[in-house]
Amino acid sequence: MIAGGHVRVNGEAVTEGRRKLKPGDRVSAAPPPPAESALSPQAMPLAIVHEDAHLIVLDKPAGLTVHPGAGTRDGTLVNALIAHCGETLSGLGGVKRPGIVHRLDKDTTGLLVVAKTDAAHRALSKQFAAHGRDGKLSRAYLALAWGGLPRRHGTIEGAIGRKGTNRTRMAVVPEDHGRAAVTHYEVLEMFGPPGRPVASLVRLELETGRTHQIRVHLAHIGHPLLGDPVYGQGFRSSETLLPAAAREALAGLGRQALHAAVLGFEHPASHKPMRFEAALPADFSAVLAALRQAGPSHAGKPPRLTKS
C-alpha cells in the first residue's frame, strides 16, 4: 500500500516505508480496490449446498481439480468460482479470488467450503489447522476399501511424505522424513464370504490433513481404496473376486471410491455451527449397491446421507 501511494502522512502521499514519524503526525490509509485475478473466469455448473456473503459450500464432482497448478491453468474449481462469485469476492491478499482452505483430490467427490473474504479465509484456515481439536471442525469420509480391516474401529498412524522413487506419490515414511498423520476409521459393512470379505465400506475421520492421507494410510495397512489408480494397483487381481455386477460398476467408477460426506465448521462471521451432508454420487452408489446385492458378510448401519 505504501509503495502504491495509498498511505498519506499529514495529507501527503508517502511511497517509502522508511519515513520516520514525529509526535502529532496524522497517518491515513485507504486500501485500493482488489485487483482482478490473473486467472480467467470460466462458467461451469456447480452443485452449491450453501452460499452467503462470507463463504460458499459445494459438493465437488469427480474429475474437477480444485486449484490451478503446473499443467492445469484452466477448468478448475477456482476458475468456476471466479465466474460464479463475480463482484461478491472482496479480495484475498488484494486480489479478487476465492480462498481455498482445504482441498479434495481431483477424483474425490464431496463437500468443500471456500472463503469469499479475507476475514472468512483467516477464520476458516484456523479451524482447519486445528483439525477439530478446538471443537469447531468436523469432517467424515466414506470409502470402499479392499478386504476386511483388522478391527471394527481403529486408528492408523504414520508420517506421510514424498515417496523417494516417485515424487508424485506419497507414502508412509520415517517421522523425520514426513509430517505426522492420524486417521480414524469405522467399518460399516463388509462384503464377501464369511471370514473372507472382499471389500469394506468404511467411515473415516482425519486428525490431520496430509496430501492423499486416507489413500496412503489405507494402502499402508494393506487395504487400499477400490479403483485407486495410484495406491491400489497391486489389488487389480482382487477384482476377479467381485461379482460380475460389482466388477462392471467398478469399471464405470474409474477412480478411487472416496467421498467427503460430512463437513461441519463454525461460521466465520456469525460463529454459529454449520453442518452439511452430501449423498454418495451415482457412480459410487452403483458399486455399493452391486456389492450389497451379492450379500454382505457383516453389516452395521448403512449410512443414509442426504444433502442438508
N, C-alpha and C positions, 0 to 999 in steps of 0.2 A: 504493500500500500504506500509506503514511503517513497520507494523508487518510482512508483507510478504517479506521484504528485497528489495523492489523496489525503495527505496529512498536512495540517496548517499549524503554524505557531504564530500567535498574535495576528492571525488573519492572512499570513503569507505562506505559500506552499513551500515545504521543505522536502528536498529529494535525497538528503544524505542522513543516514541513521546516526552518524557521529555528532550531530548537532547537540550542543550542551544546553540544558535548560537552566533558567535562573528563577528564583522565587518570584512569583507573580506572573510568570508566562502562562498564557492560555493556549491549550492544545486542543485541536478539534480534528476529527477523522470521519470521513464518510466512505464506507465500503463501496467499491464500484459494483455495478450490476454484474452478476455472474456471466462469465464468457460462455459462448456456445461450445459444446463438446466437439472435439475433433472427430468423434465417431459419428457415423451417419445414422439418422433415424430411419428405421425400417418397420413399417406396419406389418404386423402379423397377428393372428388370433391368439389371445391369451385367456387362460382359464383363471379369472380373478375370483378369489374367495372373499377378499375384504379389501377395501381401499378407503383411505381418508386423507386429510391434508398432510399427514406425517409419514405414512408408510403404505405399502401395498403387499398383500399376501397372495401368492399364486400357487396353483397346482401345476408344476412343471411336467411337460410330457417327455417321453423318451426321445433322444436324438437332438435335443436342444442344448447347446453349450451355453453356460451362464455368462461368461465374460470373454471378451476378445483376448486373444493371446497369439503366440507365434503360429503363423499359418492360418489363423482364424480371426479375421478382422470384421467380417460381416455375418449376418444371420444369427446373431447371438441374442440371448435374453436382454442384455443391456441395450443393444440396438433397438429391440422392440419396445423397451420401456421408455427410451428417449422419445420415440414416436408417440407412444400412448400418453405419457405424462405431460409432454409439451411444456407449457409455461408454469405448470404446478411444481416443477423442480426448482427449488430455491438455490441450488448450487452447493456442491461439496468441494471444499478447497478452492472456491472461486470459480468453479466450472459447473455448468448445468449437466449433471449426470446422476443416475441413481446410485445409492450407497449399498454395495454388496457386503453384507455382514457374515454370510455363510454361503456355501456352495453345495451343489449336488453334481455328481459325475454326469457327463453328457447323457448316458443311457440309464441313469437312475431317475425314477419318477417321484413326484410328491411335492410336499409343501416347502415353500421358500418365503421368507419375509425380506423385503427390500426397503431401505430408508429413502425418503424423498427430501429430507432436510439434513443439514449438518447436525443439529441437535439430536434428531432421531437416530442418526448414524452413530453418534458417540454413545448414546444411551444403550442402543441395541448391541453395539460391539462389546460393551462392558458385560452385558448379560451373557453373550456367547462365550466371552473369555472365561467367565466363571463356571460355565457348563452345568448350571443348576445348583451349584454349591450355595448360592445366595437365595435359593428357593423361588427364583423368578422364571427360570427357563426349564422347559420340559420338551423332549423330543423322543419319538419312538419310531422304529422302522419295522417293516415286515419283510421277510426274506424267505426264499426256498433254498435249503442247503442240502447237499448230498449226504446220504446216510443218516444215522441216528446219533445225535450229540450225546456225550458221555453222561450228562445228568439233565433232569428236567429244568433246573435253574443252574446257572453258572456264571463265572466271570473269567474273561480272557485278558491277561495282562502281558504286555510285551512291547518294548520300544519299537517304533516304526521309523525307517529311514530308507534312502535310496538303495536299491539293490546294486551291489558293486559291479556285476557283469552286465547289467541292463539299467541304465539311468532313468528310463521311462517307467520302470516298475518299482513299487515299494515292497518292503519285506520287513519281517521282524528281525531286528539286529541287536547287537550288544548295546547296553544302555548308553555308553559313551559315544556311540555312533548314530544315535537316533533320538527321537523325542518320546517320552513316556506316553503310553496309550492304554486305556482301560475300556473294555466293552462288556456289558452285562447282557445276558440272554435268557429267554424263557422259551422252551419248546411247547408249542401249542398243539401240533399234530405231527404224527409220524405215519408214513405211507409204505406199504410193502408187507411181506410175510412177517408174522410174529417173530420177534427176536432178530430179524434181519431187515430193518427198514431201509428202503431205497432212498427216501428223501424225507425232509422235515420242514414244517412251517415254523418259523422262529420269529419271535418278537425281540428286538434289540434296543438297548438304550446306551448312549455314549457318555462316558465320564470325561472324555477328551474328544477333540475333533481333528484327527490327523487325516491326511490325504489317503483315500481308499481304505480307511480304518476297518470297516466291517468286512470288506472283501479280503483284506490281508489277514485279519485275525482268524476268520473262519477257515481260510485256506491253511493257515499255520497249524490249526488243530486237526487238519485232515477232513474238513467238511466245507469245501468251497461252495459258492453260490451256483445254482443251476444256471447254465447259459453264460457264465462268466468267461469271456474270450481270453482274458489275461491270466487270471489266477485259478481257473478251473479246467485248463486244457488237459491235465492229467486224468480227468474223470470222464472224458468223452466216451470211453468204453462202457461206463455205467449207464449210458442212455439205452443200451440194449436191454437193461433190466426193467425199464419202464414199460407200462402197457402201451400199445400202439397209439391210442388216442393221446396219451401224455407225450409221447415222442413227437407226434405231429404238432401238438400245441407248443412244445418247447422249441421246435424248429421255427414256428411262427413268432415266438418271442424274440429270438435272435439277439439277446442281450442278457445281462445279469438280472436275476429275479430279485430286485431290491426296490423298495418303495418307502419313501418318507411319509408315514401315515398320520402322525400326530405332531403338532407344533403348538407349544404354549409359551407365552412370554408376558412381561409387564409392559403395558403401553407406555412409550417414552414420554408422552405428554399428560395423559390422564392418570397414569400409574395404575390403571385397572388391569386385572388379569385377563388375558386374551387366550382362547384355546380353540384350535381348529383341527378337524379330522378330514382326511381325504380318502375316499373309497379307492380300492385297488383298480388300476387301469384294466381295460378289457383283455389285453394280451396276458398279463399276469393272472387274472381271474380264470382265463381259459386253461392254463396249466394246472392251477389249483383244482379246478372243477374236474379235470380229467384224472388227477391223482385221487381225488375223493371217490370218484365213480369206481375206481379199481378197488376201493376198500381200505381205509386206514387201519393200521395195526394198533394204533393208540391215538386217542383224541382227547384234547381238552376242549375248552370252549372256543369254537371258531370265532374270529374277530368279525364284528358287524360294524363296519365303518361307513359312515355317510358324511358328506360334506356338511359342515355346520359353521 
